[in-house]
Amino acid sequence: MSVRQMKVGDQQNFVYLLIDEPSGEAIVIDSGWEIDPIVTIVRAEKLDVKYAVATHHHSDHTATLWQLGRLFDAKIVAHRSSPISHDIGVDDGDVLRIGGQEVKVLHTPGHTEDSICLYDGKHLFTGDALLIGSCGRTDFVGSSLLQMFRSLHSVILNLSPETVIYPGHDYGKVPFRKLSAEARANPALLAKSYEEFIDAVKFRGPGLGPRSNKRGHGARH
């Protein structure tokens, strides 16, 4: 499968298209801002969007999901505990299918209780759970630092080191990278215990800070 990564909005969000090339079926992930970049690619590549997925309920990841759902006749997908309206409620281990491919749902609470990641065996879409060089904030209602530690260390770090991390925001030095490299560089992943994890992330905000360089829409990976 292939990935289209687009930077949108004024909070440096990433929205994604995950595409099964043979069938042309696709999943939109985390649409909270303008939809034109997504619509342009979908129409240019004649894609069939089957699902529009929220990695968690925060509005910068969800505000335009329903608009895309109506436009493309796609099902809105969120964790079953999500407060947002959705067509399909998912939980850990559930699978979404596009073409002949399976995309697995991983429940990764911490940033929010309804946080999920999507994993196709190669690409991992982490929302605000794991960011490049950091992790999501845990000072919101429903957040949990302990759950974040468990999600990162017991779920994400158990995936293949060749997995490519695609975060929900452009806060890092690079827009995506392999889990093996992230595990060597990210203080949240380097922590060997929960106590070390607390020290590593307690003074951090949503990430290491915004990037000054701008990227074009629709990067292909």
TORLUMZA-487212 format. One line per 4 residues: their letters; for each residue z, x, y of C-alpha. Coordinates in Angstrom, 3 decimals, always signed. Example, Ala and Ser with C-alpha at 12.3 -4.5 7.8 and 13.67 -1.06 7.14 Angstrom:
<recs>
AS = +7.800,+12.300,-4.500  +7.140,+13.670,-1.060
</recs>
This chain:
<recs>
MSVR = +0.000,+0.000,+0.000  -0.509,+1.043,+3.598  +1.585,+0.680,+6.728  +0.720,-0.123,+10.320
QMKV = +3.503,+0.814,+12.743  +3.470,-0.630,+16.266  +5.864,+0.029,+19.132  +6.646,-3.124,+21.118
GDQQ = +8.994,-4.509,+23.744  +11.355,-2.773,+26.130  +13.972,-1.734,+23.548  +11.649,+0.660,+21.717
NFVY = +11.309,-1.605,+18.701  +8.891,-1.040,+15.868  +7.069,-3.937,+14.232  +5.224,-3.345,+10.972
LLID = +2.430,-4.593,+8.793  +2.693,-3.707,+5.116  -0.708,-4.212,+3.534  -1.996,-4.473,-0.011
EPSG = -5.447,-3.015,+0.618  -7.336,-4.462,-2.382  -6.324,-8.059,-1.685  -5.931,-7.861,+2.090
EAIV = -2.564,-9.610,+1.813  +0.159,-8.442,+4.176  +3.756,-8.754,+5.311  +4.861,-8.643,+8.949
IDSG = +8.277,-7.027,+9.403  +10.531,-7.571,+12.444  +8.504,-9.242,+15.169  +10.706,-9.727,+18.205
WEID = +8.356,-9.015,+21.083  +4.678,-9.396,+21.982  +2.441,-10.358,+19.081  -0.910,-9.153,+20.401
PIVT = -0.807,-5.778,+18.591  -0.179,-7.530,+15.271  -2.775,-10.230,+15.833  -5.389,-7.661,+16.823
IVRA = -4.966,-5.698,+13.585  -4.764,-8.790,+11.386  -7.988,-10.187,+12.796  -9.826,-6.852,+12.887
EKLD = -8.966,-6.094,+9.246  -9.240,-9.742,+8.129  -5.758,-9.711,+6.636  -3.958,-12.621,+4.992
VKYA = -0.349,-12.546,+6.204  +1.812,-14.098,+3.488  +5.294,-13.432,+4.884  +6.996,-12.692,+8.201
VATH = +10.295,-10.975,+7.394  +13.431,-10.381,+9.465  +15.486,-7.348,+8.463  +18.377,-9.000,+10.354
HHSD = +18.905,-11.810,+12.821  +19.027,-9.994,+16.177  +16.481,-11.420,+18.581  +14.661,-8.140,+19.256
HTAT = +13.621,-8.293,+15.584  +13.018,-12.032,+15.228  +12.053,-13.798,+18.472  +8.337,-14.067,+17.647
LWQL = +8.494,-14.393,+13.847  +8.016,-18.172,+13.997  +5.070,-17.843,+16.352  +3.395,-15.529,+13.843
GRLF = +4.380,-17.792,+10.975  +2.633,-20.736,+12.582  -0.384,-18.687,+13.593  -0.964,-17.195,+10.136
DAKI = +0.603,-19.938,+7.982  +3.093,-17.354,+6.724  +6.533,-17.993,+5.256  +9.535,-16.812,+7.299
VAHR = +11.833,-14.675,+5.138  +15.417,-13.607,+5.853  +18.598,-12.885,+3.943  +20.113,-16.067,+2.595
SSPI = +23.155,-15.648,+4.894  +21.019,-15.253,+8.010  +21.737,-17.671,+10.859  +18.060,-17.833,+11.798
SHDI = +15.841,-20.600,+10.473  +13.797,-19.393,+7.497  +11.581,-20.723,+4.727  +12.767,-18.302,+2.048
GVDD = +16.301,-16.950,+1.730  +16.510,-13.693,-0.197  +19.239,-11.495,-1.608  +19.572,-8.066,-3.144
GDVL = +17.033,-7.463,-5.912  +14.696,-10.299,-4.967  +10.981,-9.521,-4.824  +8.143,-10.516,-2.501
RIGG = +4.628,-10.181,-3.910  +1.440,-9.395,-2.038  -1.715,-8.886,-4.048  -0.645,-7.175,-7.240
QEVK = +2.251,-5.347,-5.594  +5.983,-6.016,-5.487  +8.223,-5.438,-2.477  +11.913,-5.339,-3.327
VLHT = +14.703,-6.647,-1.122  +17.764,-4.408,-0.713  +20.833,-5.977,+0.878  +22.211,-3.346,+3.266
PGHT = +24.978,-4.910,+5.380  +26.801,-2.977,+8.055  +24.866,-3.446,+11.271  +24.949,-7.162,+10.446
EDSI = +26.001,-9.043,+7.324  +22.430,-10.279,+6.801  +20.772,-6.854,+7.080  +18.119,-6.121,+4.469
CLYD = +15.631,-3.360,+3.772  +12.224,-3.802,+2.157  +11.081,-1.263,-0.428  +7.736,-1.027,-2.194
GKHL = +8.601,+2.123,-4.148  +7.228,+4.419,-1.464  +7.910,+2.912,+1.965  +11.385,+1.729,+3.071
FTGD = +11.682,-0.531,+6.105  +15.260,-0.166,+7.260  +15.568,-2.326,+10.374  +18.752,-1.196,+12.142
ALLI = +20.517,+0.063,+9.026  +19.120,+3.589,+8.917  +17.482,+5.050,+12.018  +15.864,+8.454,+12.348
GSCG = +18.762,+10.819,+13.043  +21.342,+8.058,+13.207  +22.285,+4.586,+11.975  +22.664,+1.168,+13.530
RTDF = +25.619,+0.141,+15.642  +28.635,-1.465,+14.012  +30.357,-2.900,+17.081  +28.818,-6.377,+16.884
VGSS = +30.436,-9.518,+15.537  +29.774,-9.396,+11.795  +29.286,-5.638,+11.731  +31.223,-3.359,+9.386
LLQM = +31.439,+0.431,+9.467  +32.599,+0.503,+5.847  +29.697,-1.674,+4.713  +27.307,+0.567,+6.653
FRSL = +28.664,+3.621,+4.847  +28.234,+1.923,+1.480  +24.723,+0.707,+2.308  +23.585,+4.166,+3.361
HSVI = +25.329,+6.193,+0.669  +25.286,+3.852,-2.331  +21.947,+2.119,-1.773  +19.531,+4.079,+0.405
LNLS = +20.507,+7.581,-0.705  +19.982,+6.533,-4.328  +16.266,+5.968,-3.705  +13.603,+8.572,-4.398
PETV = +13.741,+11.485,-1.936  +9.989,+10.988,-1.476  +10.627,+7.547,+0.052  +9.330,+7.304,+3.623
IYPG = +11.795,+5.790,+6.093  +10.411,+3.358,+8.682  +13.165,+2.406,+11.157  +13.491,-0.568,+13.460
HDYG = +13.518,+1.496,+16.661  +11.853,+4.589,+18.079  +15.077,+6.460,+18.797  +14.462,+9.599,+16.751
KVPF = +12.546,+12.832,+17.072  +9.793,+11.385,+14.873  +8.726,+7.772,+14.217  +9.192,+8.037,+10.417
RKLS = +9.989,+10.656,+7.794  +10.848,+11.204,+4.154  +14.324,+10.399,+2.933  +14.706,+13.994,+1.693
AEAR = +14.278,+15.302,+5.250  +16.453,+12.555,+6.725  +19.249,+13.345,+4.280  +19.266,+16.949,+5.517
ANPA = +19.279,+16.065,+9.219  +21.075,+12.765,+9.776  +24.851,+13.076,+10.368  +25.384,+9.583,+8.949
LLAK = +23.871,+10.708,+5.639  +25.375,+14.213,+5.620  +28.934,+12.849,+5.627  +30.603,+13.507,+2.270
SYEE = +33.299,+10.859,+2.647  +34.000,+7.691,+4.584  +36.353,+9.646,+6.841  +33.597,+12.154,+7.653
FIDA = +31.210,+9.271,+8.227  +33.569,+7.726,+10.787  +33.726,+11.022,+12.672  +29.953,+11.425,+12.492
VKFR = +29.053,+8.032,+13.969  +32.003,+6.842,+16.061  +30.643,+8.167,+19.358  +27.068,+7.116,+18.731
GPGL = +25.333,+4.082,+20.162  +22.249,+2.494,+18.587  +20.601,+5.883,+18.090  +20.257,+9.329,+19.520
GPRS = +18.562,+7.964,+22.613  +15.106,+6.834,+23.656  +12.088,+9.007,+23.299  +10.179,+9.880,+26.452
NKRG = +6.753,+10.138,+24.857  +4.670,+7.020,+24.253  +2.638,+6.210,+21.187  -0.347,+3.967,+20.820
HGAR = -0.291,+0.719,+18.915  -1.232,+0.424,+15.300  -0.506,+3.892,+13.885  -1.768,+4.110,+10.320
H = +0.210,+5.702,+7.449
</recs>
